[in-house]
Amino acid sequence: MKRMKFSGFFFPFFLLLTALFSPSCSAKKTERNDGLRIVAANFVSYDFARAICGDKANLKLLIKPGMEIHSFDPSPMDIISLENADLFIYTGGESDEWAQKILSSMKNPPKKLFLLVENAEVLEEEIVEGMESEEEDDEIDDGKSLSEYEIDEHVWTSPKNACRIIKALEKVISNLDAQNAAVYEQNAALYISEIQKVSEKISAVLSKKENPFIVMGDRFPLRYFVEEFGISYRAAFPGCSSAVEASPQTIAYLIDMVKAQNLPAVFTIELSNQKIARAIAEASGTKVIELNACHNLTKAQFDNGFTYLDSLEQNLHALEEGLK
């Protein structure tokens, strides 16, 4: 690649352009830094805040696209961002143990915390027939906070819960930045309306299916979703189990369920290696279809502006294709 050479005339002209444009760039940077500083742990928290705030806040996503959520280890820069944050949004479940440890050790924690599980209707983890459970069953201590109970933390997969969370989050953000409260309220109402429209489409699709039933050859972070829409299911593992290999007995059971129910597909979740689902599909003569739990996303999706709403649309089409 050739290097650009500046002539005697061009170089002063280049400095002049720099002088002219630098102040405006600095002003924009200062303006952004003066806005509300929000740190979101995972993508769905980020998306809800983005929908509410638009360009009125400085928003940072901690767990980057494609990153494994359950082994996340924040960097020193992440911790600095948390110390400077006006608001930190995170799930509050088992996958966020790192957040609890860091927050408890910080001298200057974020001004305000918002936990998804404390602003939604929650369900306890469920083990259904044929599903492999975790080896350890921890007892519930009555002295624990809600976020520490053995709950299914994927509350946002229910569109109704998502709407509850967005409403509550809008109130918190508006209290932190009253000057833009009207904008936040309007943005939240619009996003909730869009979510409800897609939810109605999903209900319409399912109303045409007789006793909707799915087999998930994967972990199952979609319990809130199936509970809301009345879908029966079988899965290899509960929630976001740390298990990666299913036993031959589990795989055989799920293959039998696909055949017994005469299902056209076996489902998997986003960013999965699909190993279990492909084994079931091959043995049962079906195909693999992805259901999106909006837990995380690829960098390409993030760069292209993928949203929670897009995940619901994806699930709408997946159910149209994957249910008998």
C-alpha positions in Angstrom: 0.0 0.0 0.0 1.5 3.4 -1.0 2.0 6.0 1.7 0.4 9.4 1.1 2.8 12.2 0.8 1.8 15.7 1.8 3.0 18.6 -0.4 4.1 21.9 1.0 0.7 23.4 0.1 -1.5 20.5 1.2 0.0 20.0 4.7 -1.0 23.5 6.0 -4.4 23.0 4.4 -4.7 19.7 6.2 -3.9 21.4 9.5 -6.5 24.0 8.8 -9.2 21.4 8.2 -8.2 19.6 11.4 -8.5 22.9 13.3 -11.9 23.6 11.8 -13.4 20.2 12.5 -11.8 19.2 15.8 -13.9 21.5 18.0 -17.2 20.1 16.6 -15.9 16.6 17.2 -14.9 17.5 20.8 -18.2 19.1 21.4 -20.1 15.9 20.3 -17.9 13.8 22.5 -18.5 16.0 25.5 -22.3 16.0 24.8 -22.3 12.2 24.7 -20.3 12.0 28.0 -22.8 14.4 29.7 -25.6 11.9 29.1 -26.9 9.2 31.3 -24.3 6.4 31.7 -25.9 3.0 31.5 -24.1 -0.4 31.6 -26.0 -3.5 30.6 -24.7 -7.0 31.4 -26.3 -9.0 28.6 -27.8 -8.2 25.2 -31.5 -8.2 26.2 -30.8 -5.7 29.0 -28.9 -3.6 26.4 -31.7 -3.8 23.9 -34.4 -2.7 26.3 -32.3 0.3 27.4 -31.5 1.1 23.8 -35.1 1.1 22.9 -36.1 3.3 25.8 -33.2 5.8 25.5 -32.4 6.1 21.8 -29.5 8.5 21.6 -30.1 10.1 24.9 -27.7 7.9 26.9 -24.3 6.4 26.8 -24.9 2.7 26.7 -22.3 0.0 27.2 -22.8 -3.7 26.7 -20.5 -5.8 29.0 -20.9 -9.3 27.6 -19.9 -8.9 24.0 -21.7 -10.7 21.1 -20.7 -14.3 20.7 -19.2 -14.4 24.2 -20.1 -17.3 26.6 -22.3 -15.7 29.2 -21.8 -18.3 32.0 -18.0 -17.9 32.1 -17.9 -14.1 31.7 -15.0 -12.4 33.5 -15.1 -8.6 33.4 -12.0 -6.7 32.5 -10.6 -3.8 34.5 -12.1 -1.4 32.0 -15.5 -3.1 32.5 -15.2 -2.5 36.3 -14.3 1.2 35.7 -17.4 1.5 33.5 -19.5 0.1 36.4 -17.9 2.5 38.9 -18.9 5.4 36.6 -22.3 4.1 35.8 -25.6 5.9 36.7 -27.4 2.6 36.1 -26.3 -1.1 35.9 -28.9 -3.5 34.4 -28.4 -7.2 34.8 -30.5 -10.4 35.1 -29.9 -11.2 38.7 -29.8 -14.9 38.2 -27.2 -17.7 38.6 -25.3 -16.6 35.5 -24.7 -13.2 37.1 -22.8 -14.4 40.1 -19.8 -12.5 38.9 -21.9 -9.2 39.1 -22.9 -9.9 42.7 -19.3 -10.5 43.7 -17.9 -7.4 42.0 -20.7 -5.1 43.3 -20.2 -6.3 46.9 -16.5 -5.5 46.7 -16.8 -2.1 45.0 -16.1 1.1 46.9 -18.0 3.2 44.3 -20.8 1.0 42.9 -23.2 2.2 40.2 -25.7 4.8 41.4 -28.7 2.5 40.6 -29.1 -1.2 40.0 -31.9 -2.8 38.0 -32.4 -6.6 38.1 -34.6 -8.2 35.5 -35.8 -10.9 37.8 -37.0 -8.4 40.3 -39.2 -6.7 37.8 -41.0 -9.7 36.2 -43.1 -12.7 37.2 -40.7 -15.5 38.0 -40.9 -19.3 37.8 -38.8 -21.9 39.6 -36.5 -24.1 37.5 -38.4 -27.1 36.1 -37.3 -30.6 35.3 -39.6 -32.4 32.9 -39.7 -36.1 31.9 -36.6 -37.2 30.0 -34.6 -34.1 30.9 -31.1 -34.4 32.5 -30.9 -32.4 35.7 -27.9 -30.8 37.4 -26.1 -33.0 39.8 -26.3 -30.5 42.7 -29.5 -29.4 44.3 -28.9 -26.4 46.5 -31.3 -25.8 49.3 -33.2 -22.5 49.4 -32.3 -20.2 52.2 -35.2 -18.1 53.4 -32.7 -15.3 54.1 -31.7 -15.0 50.4 -32.9 -12.3 48.1 -35.2 -13.1 45.2 -32.2 -13.1 42.8 -30.5 -15.9 44.7 -33.4 -18.4 44.7 -33.3 -21.3 42.3 -35.4 -19.6 39.7 -35.4 -19.8 36.0 -33.7 -16.5 35.2 -34.7 -16.2 31.5 -37.7 -14.0 32.4 -37.5 -11.9 29.2 -38.4 -14.8 26.9 -42.1 -14.2 27.9 -43.2 -11.1 25.9 -45.5 -10.2 28.8 -42.5 -10.2 31.1 -40.5 -8.2 28.6 -43.2 -5.5 28.6 -43.3 -5.4 32.4 -39.5 -5.1 32.5 -39.5 -2.3 29.9 -42.2 -0.3 31.8 -40.3 -0.6 35.1 -36.9 0.2 33.4 -38.4 3.3 31.8 -39.5 4.6 35.2 -36.0 4.1 36.7 -34.4 5.8 33.7 -36.9 8.7 33.8 -36.2 9.2 37.5 -32.5 9.4 36.7 -32.9 11.8 33.8 -36.2 13.7 34.4 -35.4 16.2 31.6 -35.9 13.5 29.0 -38.7 11.5 30.8 -41.3 12.3 28.1 -39.1 10.8 25.4 -38.3 7.7 27.4 -42.0 7.1 28.2 -42.9 7.5 24.5 -40.1 5.2 23.3 -41.0 2.5 25.9 -44.7 2.6 24.9 -43.8 2.2 21.2 -41.5 -0.7 21.9 -44.1 -2.4 24.1 -46.7 -2.0 21.4 -44.4 -3.6 18.8 -43.7 -6.5 21.1 -47.4 -7.0 21.7 -48.1 -7.1 18.0 -45.6 -9.9 17.3 -46.9 -11.7 20.4 -50.4 -11.6 18.9 -49.1 -13.1 15.7 -47.4 -15.9 17.5 -50.7 -16.6 19.3 -52.5 -16.6 16.0 -50.1 -19.2 14.5 -50.4 -21.5 17.6 -54.2 -21.3 17.5 -54.0 -23.2 14.2 -51.8 -25.9 15.7 -53.4 -28.8 17.6 -51.8 -29.3 21.0 -48.5 -27.5 20.1 -45.5 -29.6 21.2 -41.8 -29.1 20.7 -38.7 -31.2 21.3 -35.5 -29.2 22.1 -32.3 -31.0 21.5 -30.5 -28.5 23.6 -30.6 -26.5 26.8 -34.0 -24.9 27.5 -33.9 -21.2 28.4 -37.4 -20.8 26.8 -39.7 -22.0 29.6 -41.3 -18.6 30.1 -42.0 -18.4 26.3 -43.7 -21.8 26.2 -45.7 -21.2 29.4 -47.1 -18.0 28.0 -48.1 -19.5 24.7 -49.3 -22.9 26.0 -46.6 -25.0 24.3 -45.7 -28.4 25.7 -42.1 -29.5 25.5 -39.3 -31.9 26.1 -35.7 -30.9 26.2 -32.2 -32.3 26.9 -31.4 -30.0 29.8 -33.1 -27.4 31.9 -32.5 -23.6 31.6 -28.9 -22.9 30.8 -27.5 -26.1 32.3 -23.7 -26.3 32.3 -23.9 -29.8 30.8 -22.7 -30.1 27.2 -23.2 -33.8 26.5 -26.5 -35.6 26.7 -26.6 -39.3 27.7 -27.6 -41.9 25.2 -30.8 -42.5 27.2 -31.8 -38.8 26.9 -31.1 -38.7 23.2 -33.0 -41.9 22.7 -36.0 -40.6 24.7 -36.1 -37.4 22.6 -35.9 -39.3 19.4 -38.8 -41.4 20.5 -40.8 -38.3 21.4 -40.2 -36.7 17.9 -41.4 -39.9 16.3 -44.3 -40.4 18.6 -45.5 -36.8 18.1 -44.8 -37.0 14.4 -42.9 -33.7 14.6 -41.4 -32.1 11.5 -38.5 -30.6 13.3 -36.3 -30.7 16.4 -35.4 -27.3 17.9 -32.1 -25.8 19.2 -31.1 -22.4 20.6 -29.0 -19.6 19.2 -25.2 -20.0 19.3 -25.5 -23.7 19.9 -23.2 -26.3 18.4 -26.4 -28.2 17.5 -24.7 -31.5 18.1 -27.6 -33.1 20.1 -30.3 -31.6 17.9 -28.6 -32.9 14.7 -28.2 -36.4 16.2 -32.0 -36.4 17.0 -32.9 -35.0 13.6 -30.8 -37.5 11.8 -32.3 -40.5 13.7 -35.8 -39.2 13.3 -35.7 -38.0 9.7 -36.5 -34.4 10.6 -34.8 -31.0 10.4 -33.2 -28.7 12.9 -34.7 -25.3 13.5 -33.5 -22.5 15.8 -35.6 -20.9 18.5 -34.1 -17.7 19.8 -33.9 -17.0 23.5 -32.3 -13.6 23.0 -29.6 -14.7 25.4 -26.8 -13.6 23.2 -26.2 -13.0 19.5 -23.4 -13.0 16.9 -21.3 -9.9 16.1 -22.8 -9.7 12.6 -26.3 -9.6 14.2 -25.2 -7.0 16.6 -23.7 -4.8 13.9 -26.8 -5.1 11.8 -29.0 -3.9 14.7 -30.7 -7.1 15.8 -33.3 -6.6 18.5 -35.4 -8.5 21.0 -38.3 -7.9 18.5 -36.3 -9.7 15.8 -35.9 -12.7 18.1 -39.7 -12.9 18.5 -40.2 -12.6 14.8 -37.6 -15.4 14.3 -39.5 -17.6 16.7 -42.8 -16.8 15.0 -41.4 -18.2 11.7 -39.7 -21.1 13.5 -43.0 -22.2 15.0 -44.8 -21.9 11.8 -42.3 -24.2 10.2 -41.5 -26.6 13.1 -44.9 -27.5 14.5 -47.3 -30.0 12.9 
